[in-house]
């Protein structure tokens, strides 16, 4: 686990993860960690500019985020979306040089 509660991290794009990991089906990417990155999650991530704030660090090697809504799983239980280290870009979004270009969208 590389991040702590309150850290802001940027999630990789669907295309980036598709190149890096196995496409399980047209709507899911298998990152090899018992958690899938889905098209539904990609849509939510896109709507928040790919940046999330870590809400909880879970012992099973995943994070939950303030910006991600809860959803009903196949058993109709309301649960949090889960993000793993493999889904996070390896950049510090608060690096002054990088952030300046992110803000300017260059």
C-alpha positions as CSV (number, residue, x, y, z in Angstrom):
1,X,0.0,0.0,0.0
2,X,1.6,3.2,-1.2
3,X,-1.0,5.8,-0.1
4,X,-2.6,7.0,3.1
5,X,-5.9,8.5,4.0
6,X,-6.3,12.0,2.5
7,X,-3.8,11.4,-0.3
8,X,-5.1,12.6,-3.7
9,X,-4.2,10.2,-6.5
10,X,-4.9,10.0,-10.2
11,X,-6.4,6.8,-11.7
12,X,-5.0,5.4,-14.9
13,X,-7.1,5.5,-18.1
14,X,-9.1,2.5,-19.5
15,X,-6.7,2.4,-22.4
16,X,-3.6,2.5,-20.2
17,X,-4.9,-0.4,-18.1
18,X,-6.1,-2.3,-21.1
19,X,-2.5,-2.2,-22.5
20,X,-1.0,-3.2,-19.1
21,X,-3.4,-5.9,-18.0
22,X,-5.8,-8.5,-19.3
23,X,-9.1,-7.5,-20.9
24,X,-11.5,-9.9,-19.3
25,X,-14.4,-8.9,-21.4
26,X,-15.5,-5.8,-23.2
27,X,-16.5,-4.2,-19.8
28,X,-13.9,-5.4,-17.4
29,X,-10.1,-5.4,-17.0
30,X,-8.4,-8.0,-14.8
31,X,-5.6,-6.3,-12.9
32,X,-4.7,-9.6,-11.2
33,X,-5.7,-8.6,-7.7
34,X,-9.2,-10.1,-7.3
35,X,-10.7,-6.7,-8.2
36,X,-11.7,-5.6,-11.7
37,X,-11.6,-2.2,-13.3
38,X,-14.9,-1.9,-15.1
39,X,-16.3,0.4,-17.8
40,X,-18.9,1.6,-15.2
41,X,-16.0,2.7,-12.8
42,X,-14.2,4.3,-15.8
43,X,-17.3,6.4,-16.5
44,X,-17.4,7.6,-12.9
45,X,-13.6,8.3,-12.8
46,X,-13.9,10.3,-16.0
47,X,-16.6,12.5,-14.5
48,X,-14.3,13.5,-11.6
49,X,-11.2,14.2,-13.8
50,X,-9.5,10.9,-12.7
51,X,-8.5,12.3,-9.3
52,X,-9.7,10.7,-6.1
53,X,-9.1,11.3,-2.4
54,X,-8.2,8.1,-0.3
55,X,-11.0,7.7,2.2
56,X,-10.0,4.3,3.7
57,X,-6.9,2.1,3.4
58,X,-8.1,-1.5,3.7
59,X,-6.0,-4.5,4.9
60,X,-6.9,-6.4,1.7
61,X,-4.7,-4.1,-0.3
62,X,-7.3,-1.7,-1.7
63,X,-8.5,1.9,-1.1
64,X,-11.9,3.5,-1.0
65,X,-12.4,7.1,-2.1
66,X,-14.6,10.1,-1.1
67,X,-15.5,10.9,-4.7
68,X,-16.8,7.4,-5.7
69,X,-20.4,6.7,-5.0
70,X,-21.4,3.4,-3.3
71,X,-23.1,0.8,-5.4
72,X,-25.2,-2.4,-5.1
73,X,-23.3,-5.6,-5.8
74,X,-24.7,-8.8,-7.2
75,X,-26.1,-9.7,-3.7
76,X,-27.7,-6.3,-3.5
77,X,-25.4,-5.1,-0.7
78,X,-24.4,-1.5,-0.8
79,X,-20.6,-1.3,-1.1
80,X,-17.8,1.1,-1.9
81,X,-15.8,1.0,-5.2
82,X,-12.4,-0.3,-4.6
83,X,-9.1,1.0,-6.1
84,X,-5.8,-0.8,-5.9
85,X,-2.2,0.5,-6.3
86,X,-2.1,-1.0,-9.9
87,X,-5.0,1.3,-10.9
88,X,-3.2,4.4,-9.7
89,X,-0.8,6.4,-12.0
90,X,2.7,6.6,-10.6
91,X,2.8,10.4,-10.3
92,X,2.6,12.9,-7.5
93,X,-0.3,15.2,-8.6
94,X,1.0,17.8,-6.2
95,X,4.5,18.0,-7.8
96,X,4.6,21.8,-8.6
97,X,6.0,21.4,-12.1
98,X,3.6,18.6,-13.1
99,X,0.6,20.2,-11.4
100,X,1.1,23.5,-13.3
101,X,0.8,21.6,-16.6
102,X,-2.2,19.6,-15.3
103,X,-4.0,22.8,-14.4
104,X,-3.2,24.4,-17.8
105,X,-4.1,21.1,-19.5
106,X,-0.9,21.2,-21.6
